[in-house]
């Protein structure tokens, strides 16, 4: 219930820029609220700060957490967070990803496409680094994380 109300508040704050979107909201038992937002072109620290201030005020006014018993953190998902939304997959096309499937198998390679039903990963195999493409359905994917390759 609280998460749904918070989602509405965050989405209202993000309406000004069509590239902005809510990724996730987590609330710990100690009422620590963690909000992850992003933008199709990347989110700025200034945007996170602005949303944090405005959202904090809205939460206080709504009395969602009586007595102001909450803490709030607004940030981008970061590289340690798995991709959750189709928009995130599209935003990260061309980047190196690690996909873990529900059966425990892992596929690593370049994220080359994202559809409504799944993604395509281009993996380099063998000594000659020949590309092998894998089409993976979202229903079979446990997590997908972007990896930084140097």
N, C-alpha and C positions, 0 to 999 in steps of 0.2 A: 504494500500500500504506500509506504513512504517513498519507495523507489519510483513508483509511478508518478507520484506528485512531484518529486524532484525532476523526473524526466520532462514533465510538462513545463516546469520552471526553466530548465536549461534550454529546451527547444525554443521557448519564447525568447530567451536572451540571444539565441543564435540566429533568429529569423533575419536579421539585418544583412547577413552575407550568405548567399545561397551555397557557397563552397564550404561553410562550416557545418559540422555534424557532430552529434553525440555518439560516442563509441560505447561507453559503459559507465555504470554507477555502482559502487560497492559501499555498503554500510557495515562496519564492524559492530560487534556487541557493545563496544564503548561509545557508540554514536560518532565514530570517525567516518566522515563521508569523503569518499574519493571519487572524483568525477574526471573521466577521460574524454577530452574533446579533440577534434582534428579538423583539418581543412584539406580539400582536394589538392591544394598547392603547398600544404604545410602550415602548421599553426605557429603563431609567434608567442613569445613569453608575455608581451604586452596584452595580447588577447586573453591569455589564461588569467592574468592578473585582473583584467577588467571583468571577466565573467565571474571570477572568484568574489570580487567585491560586491557585484550586483546580486549574485546568488546568495551570498551570506545575508545581505539585507532582506531579500525575499523570504528566506528561511526563517529569520527572526520575526518578520511581520506575520508570517503564516502560523506561528506557534506550533510548527510541525514537531519540534523537540522542546517540550515545555521547560521553561526556566533557562533556555539558551544552552542546554546540555548537549553540545555537539561541537565538533571541529570539522573544518572543511579544507580540502585540497583539490585544486583544479589543475590538471596538467595534460600534456599530450600522452598518448599511450607509451611512447618510447620503444626501443628495440627489444626490451625484455618481455614485452607484452605480446601475446599471440594476436594475429589478425582475426577479427571477428565479423566484420561487415564487408559486403561486396565492394563498397566504395574503397575500402582499404586495400583490397586486392588489386583493383584497377589503378589506384594511386601508386602502387609499388611494382607495376609491370616493369620488366627489365632488370629488376634487382635480384640478388641471390637469396633464395629462401630454403628453409629446412621444414619439410612436411613430415609429421608423424601421423600415421594411420591408426585406426582403432585396433588393428591386429598387431600393432607394435612395429611394423615395418617403417623405415624412414627413407625419404627421397630428398636429395639435395640438388639444387640446380637453379637456373634462371627462370623466374616467373615470366612466361611468355604470353599467356592469355588468361582471361577470367570471364566466365559466362555466368548465367543465372544458376547453373547446376554444378559447376566445378571449375577447376583450373588446369592449366597445362604447364608442366615444368620441363625444361630442357636440361638434361643431365649430360655431362661429359664423361664418357666411359673409355676405359682402356688406355694404352700407352699413347695412342694417336689422338686421344681426347675427342673421339667421334661423338657427335651429339645424338642423344636418344631422348625422344619426347615421351612424357608420361601424362596421360589425361587422368585426373583424379577427381572423383565426385565429392562434393562437400559432405554428403552423408557418410563417406568413408574416412574423412579427415578428422583427426582428434585435435591437432594444433598445427598452425603454420606460423613460423617466426622468420622475420627478415634477418639475414646475417650480413655482417660487414666483412667484405673480402678485400684484402690488401694485396 
